[in-house]
Amino acid sequence: MNVMANYPDYNPEDIQRELREILPEEAISKGLFERINNALDPYTSSDDIDRGMVPYAVVWPSSTEEVSQVMKYANTKNIPVFVRGSGTSLHGASKYRHSGIVLNVGRLKHFSIEKDNGYVEFGPGHRVLKVKQMLEEEGYFLPLVPGSIRVASIGGIISNNTSAHAVDSCIGKPRDYILGLQVVLPSGEVIETGTKSLRRPAGTDLTQYFVGGDGLLGVITGIRMQLVPMFASAYGVAYFHNELSSAKAVQRIYMEKAPMPLFMEYLDERVARMSFAIQNLPEPPGSLIMFHSIGQTEEEAVHKVNKLVEAISKEPVIEAKRITDMDEWHKIWLARESALPFICQGGKGVFGLSEIASSVRGLVDCMEDTINMDEGMPTLSKLGKPYIMGHLGALSLHPVYIFPADWSAEEKNKGIEEMFFKEAQINEKYGTCGGEWGQFAKRTPFYRKRYGDTVYGLVKDVKKVFDPNSILNPDVFRD
Ligand SMILES: Cc1cc2nc3c(=O)[nH]c(=O)nc-3n(C[C@H](O)[C@H](O)[C@H](O)COP(=O)(O)OP(=O)(O)OC[C@H]3O[C@@H](n4cnc5c(N)ncnc54)[C@H](O)[C@@H]3O)c2cc1C
């Protein structure tokens, strides 16, 4: 049964037949497996999807024109459309609660580097890693680096405006690099936003509504992004007696005005031990931060790393050093990159990952609250303290719980709910709102509480202007 009653119920076969009139046969998945698979997020299994939630069809348009035809059709028939990149949202944005059409952007894959214009244009359907590799081949850097780089779509990342591992105060967010977009509105109209110049528009620029628009206002079908020339790099690591000292060291870096690195990643001692062992690295003496600084020249990058080591060394630290052995750096970085699968293997279960952002001043207290997030939570307290890793330089922490494989789905769900409850509570306490994964779906109630009814109402009004029939990703508002 549809959760939201204001959409007509259709027979999936009728919808599939009508879609065949506007799309080629190979662009429509009718099979139950594809339909269910395209309605799940990382925390759901097919058991959590009841019949009324199964999409009528999954469509795979290969051009903006085809996207436009699908949207026109859906808008006329008042059918919800769920835009899907890779479905890796960790806040439920890619889990659907009633039938509709899933519009998978996976075939929108044009790509052209315009060096003499200083930008690159691409479709939203590429995996992030693919875009990174294609840019690197030409000597450019992709300024967004999510943990999901191998699976997430570049369009999903841009819709969430997440820079992920990268430190915002060094390199900014995707929004700072997007020059313009091609977007299909819920009505099916195609619009262009932004500019072809590296001189960005002053004043109102609709690009900014769609980058970080959480897929609420339109379907992004083309992206123009500024080219970022590759830079020189230098690396460092610091080990601490405990988690709170690591947080204190990061505060110190900000207070000392040391140059923020591109990456400053954190592993607590338990996670570091587990992931170092798998990389055959010596056992780490404590929790750690690893950092990657950039500069126009190697000297500049090394200078920045040395400044960080100097600032960190003013706090109680077991060791802080520049890493010159690239093999050591690659192993440490790989330990970080693959920490999540290692924790899942070690803990033998399903991961539950949340995201807490701190203010600079609150970082030590926020770390403590995160360590203690099981307190007062009946399900989480069965598991004890979370594993913690994250982008500490960017002030983001990822507490991780492993829900044992033999727990019932209901118990796992309770644990996940408690985890997000605590996430919201801590983010609210520090006046933050999370820095990754977007703002809606599971975070919607938090968003409303955090910013109040006026702001929440304005967001819904903006949505209504772009999407008067509320057909695009309507599930994220729960009222
Ligand atoms: C193991 C793992 C690690 C992760 N690491 C990170 C991390 O480090 N940082 C981080 O921020 N996130 C991370 N994530 C979460 C996730 O990868 C991001 O939220 C990512 O932005 C989602 O991309 P996607 O292609 O899977 O989008 P989906 O989950 O398919 O969609 C996300 C939202 O964007 C909308 N959307 C997608 N494409 C478009 C489009 N073309 N036009 C309009 N709307 C669109 C969707 O409708 C939906 O609302 C991780 C997830 C996993 C499973």
The ligand as an ORCA input file, in Angstrom:
! r2SCAN-3c Opt
* xyz 0 1
  C      30.820      2.444      2.193
  C      30.282      3.829      1.996
  C      31.131      4.914      2.197
  C      30.628      6.208      2.049
  N      31.485      7.249      2.237
  C      31.017      8.506      2.130
  C      31.876      9.613      2.377
  O      33.053      9.474      2.662
  N      31.329     10.841      2.290
  C      30.019     11.046      1.945
  O      29.570     12.174      1.890
  N      29.210     10.015      1.705
  C      29.665      8.762      1.790
  N      28.818      7.712      1.578
  C      27.416      7.981      1.247
  C      27.112      8.105     -0.248
  O      28.096      7.510     -1.052
  C      26.943      9.554     -0.635
  O      25.842     10.086      0.052
  C      26.762      9.796     -2.140
  O      26.601     11.190     -2.341
  C      25.552      9.084     -2.712
  O      25.781      8.929     -4.093
  P      24.890      7.906     -4.937
  O      25.332      8.006     -6.345
  O      24.900      6.572     -4.342
  O      23.479      8.586     -4.787
  P      22.087      7.943     -4.353
  O      22.207      7.299     -3.021
  O      21.568      7.138     -5.464
  O      21.260      9.272     -4.236
  C      21.498     10.197     -3.194
  C      20.532     11.384     -3.382
  O      20.925     12.149     -4.524
  C      19.860     12.181     -5.491
  N      20.483     12.115     -6.820
  C      21.367     11.199     -7.277
  N      21.721     11.493     -8.529
  C      21.037     12.610     -8.884
  C      20.971     13.410    -10.066
  N      21.684     13.131    -11.157
  N      20.131     14.480    -10.075
  C      19.382     14.794     -8.994
  N      19.417     14.078     -7.843
  C      20.223     13.000     -7.796
  C      19.014     10.975     -5.177
  O      17.709     11.140     -5.624
  C      19.097     10.934     -3.664
  O      18.221     11.859     -3.087
  C      29.277      6.407      1.696
  C      28.438      5.319      1.469
  C      28.922      4.037      1.629
  C      27.999      2.881      1.386
*
